[in-house]
Amino acid sequence: EVPYYRAMLKRMALEGTYVINNPFWWSADDKFFNYSLAAKLGVAIPKTVLLPQHSYIPDIVSESLRNLEFPLDWQGIVDYVGFPAFLKPHDGGGWKMVSKIHSLEQLWYQYNQTGTRCMVLQEAIDYDKFVRCYCVGQKKVLIMPYDPTKPYLSGQQYVQIENYLEPELAQRVESDVIKICQALGYDINTVEFAIKDGVPYAIDFMNPAPDAELASVGEYNHNWFVNAVTDLVFEKLSKEIPQPEYRWISLLNGVNAVEKKKVGTKKSSSKKTSNASKKASSTSRKKSKSSIEDLSTNQEVKTRTARG
């Protein structure tokens, strides 16, 4: 959130400095893209819809958004996502501007407060268990029982419960964490899962500067993270570090791997994904008219009030 640091890190990367995490990708990343990527990788996610902004800067005129539809098909959106749901920024963090929505009227009210922020509406999973996972070096994973209902950074969210997940479920969570972080290219990240009926739904995994404060995460989690990052740094220093290839195609190795697997196969990849993943991939489906690529014409370009 300090633009000066991000700009300087990019400059240092240009001169050959290895930066943890990649400052170019961090600048380009956003949550809606993350959900779309996870679905493509076969990771279960909640049903999610990208919403056009409520308001626009003065220089945006009607012709600028002639490929958008107005009014939105609000009923179609909520029929797909369901209630309760979360309205949140498509690229935010730290639980800022996040609202839990229980009705269409409440959705309209909260949406009307969002101004120029682009938002997503996401299914709220009525979870049985919730975990937050550190991932360091795209291979070391610590699964932490987590209570998202407690105040953020309060020190009450992280709880110590032995054998919180069954071995098979823990293995799936760890596998999904590594798969996501390798695809995104993050050396350090946290991934959150809401677990319902044995299915871990990836909720939040755009955390390249994760909370590791001792007072917040607790001594055990803090020490694990510090030790894992220390090992990562010394591992990087112990061998020649290849200069990263700062091009978009090279930053999506996880997607490239998926595409390569498709080559030569006769069956559609959609048959190989789980039912939950199929539904999750509908973040960009044609039926959801709120996605930019699916919206048609005639959106009024004015600060407006959501209505049916």
Salt bridges, closest charged atoms under 4 A:
GLU1 OE2 - LYS96 NZ 3.08
GLU15 OE2 - ARG11 NH1 2.51
GLU69 OE2 - LYS289 NZ 3.87
ASP91 OD1 - HIS90 ND1 3.63
ASP91 OD1 - ARG117 NH2 3.48
ASP128 OD1 - LYS196 NZ 3.81
GLU166 OE2 - LYS129 NZ 3.84
ASP176 OD2 - ARG172 NE 3.88
GLU192 OE2 - ARG132 NE 2.72
ASP204 OD1 - LYS31 NZ 2.60
ASP231 OD2 - LYS140 NZ 3.06
GLU235 OE2 - LYS139 NZ 3.32
GLU235 OE2 - LYS239 NZ 3.59
GLU245 OE2 - ARG247 NH2 2.26
GLU259 OE2 - LYS40 NZ 2.81
GLU259 OE2 - LYS262 NZ 3.67
